[in-house]
């Protein structure tokens, strides 16, 4: 019996340099402004929890760090068992941010519901990064 795993792919242009976008992904205070509160840190092996509001607290562990280029962490091990990978690519005067949320087991009702919900939700989450960076730059 083989399990089919699904992946959500999104990308968005953000009118800020990779250094700023990296901060949005790795600085807890800034991260909380556009997605979820948690002690995120760009350090392989670092474990942190994201407060996902109505979806509860989700455990994460940093897997890969390539500063200002790539950040990957496990998301909700033991329940969803997925991986979130952020890839930053300089583009003109800003950054193309690629998101890959992988490992959804569609045979699991919880994972199927998460895949369907997050598939539509991630683009809206990514839209909030640029305004959060604009606000931070204005302070």
C-alpha positions in Angstrom: 0.0 0.0 0.0 1.5 3.3 -1.0 0.6 6.6 0.6 0.3 9.6 -1.8 1.8 12.7 -0.2 0.8 16.1 -1.5 2.6 19.4 -1.5 1.3 23.0 -1.6 3.4 25.4 -3.7 3.1 29.2 -3.6 5.3 32.1 -4.6 5.0 35.8 -4.2 7.0 38.8 -5.1 7.8 41.0 -2.1 9.2 44.5 -2.7 11.9 44.2 -0.1 15.4 42.8 -0.3 16.1 39.2 0.8 17.7 40.4 4.0 14.3 42.0 5.1 12.2 39.0 4.0 14.6 36.7 5.9 13.9 38.8 9.0 10.2 38.3 8.5 10.7 34.6 8.5 13.1 34.4 11.4 12.4 37.2 13.9 9.7 36.2 16.3 8.2 39.7 16.7 8.0 40.3 13.0 6.8 36.8 12.2 3.9 37.2 14.6 2.8 40.3 12.7 2.1 38.4 9.5 1.5 34.8 10.5 1.8 33.3 13.9 3.5 34.0 17.3 6.3 31.7 18.2 10.0 31.6 19.1 11.1 30.9 15.5 14.9 31.1 15.0 17.2 30.3 12.1 19.2 27.6 13.9 19.2 23.9 12.8 17.7 21.8 15.5 15.9 24.7 17.2 12.4 23.6 18.4 9.7 26.1 18.6 5.9 26.3 18.8 3.6 28.4 16.6 0.4 29.7 18.1 -2.1 29.0 15.3 -5.1 30.5 17.1 -8.1 28.2 16.5 -5.8 25.5 15.1 -3.9 25.3 18.4 -0.2 25.3 19.1 1.9 23.5 16.5 5.4 22.1 17.2 8.2 22.8 14.7 11.9 22.0 14.4 14.3 23.7 12.1 15.8 21.3 9.5 17.8 23.5 7.1 19.2 27.0 7.2 21.0 28.9 4.4 20.8 32.5 5.6 18.7 34.8 3.3 18.2 31.9 0.9 16.5 28.9 2.5 14.7 28.0 5.7 13.0 24.6 6.3 11.3 23.2 9.3 9.1 20.3 10.3 5.5 21.4 11.1 3.2 19.5 13.5 5.1 16.3 13.9 3.0 13.5 15.2 -0.2 15.0 13.7 0.3 16.5 10.2 4.0 15.4 9.9 4.6 18.0 7.2 7.6 20.2 6.2 7.5 24.0 5.4 10.3 25.2 3.2 10.9 28.9 2.4 13.2 29.8 -0.5 14.2 33.4 -1.2 15.4 34.5 -4.6 16.5 38.1 -5.4 14.3 39.6 -8.2 14.8 43.1 -9.4 14.4 45.5 -6.4 12.8 42.8 -4.2 12.5 39.1 -3.5 10.6 36.2 -5.0 9.5 34.1 -2.0 8.7 30.5 -2.7 6.8 28.4 -0.2 6.7 24.6 -0.3 4.5 22.9 2.3 5.0 19.2 1.8 4.1 15.8 3.2 0.3 15.9 3.4 -1.0 12.3 3.7 -4.4 12.6 2.0 -5.5 9.2 3.4 -5.6 11.0 6.8 -8.8 13.0 7.3 -6.9 15.6 9.4 -4.2 16.0 6.8 -6.7 16.1 3.9 -8.6 18.9 5.7 -5.4 20.8 6.4 -4.2 20.4 2.8 -7.5 21.7 1.5 -7.6 24.6 4.0 -3.9 25.6 3.7 -4.0 25.3 0.0 -6.3 28.3 -0.1 -5.0 29.9 3.0 -1.3 30.2 2.2 -1.7 32.8 -0.6 -3.5 35.0 1.9 -0.8 34.5 4.5 1.9 35.4 2.0 0.0 38.7 1.2 0.6 39.9 4.7 4.4 39.7 4.6 5.0 42.9 2.6 2.6 45.1 4.7 4.3 43.8 7.9 7.7 44.7 6.5 6.5 48.1 5.3 5.1 48.8 8.8 8.4 47.6 10.4 10.4 49.9 8.1 8.2 52.9 9.0 8.9 52.5 12.7 
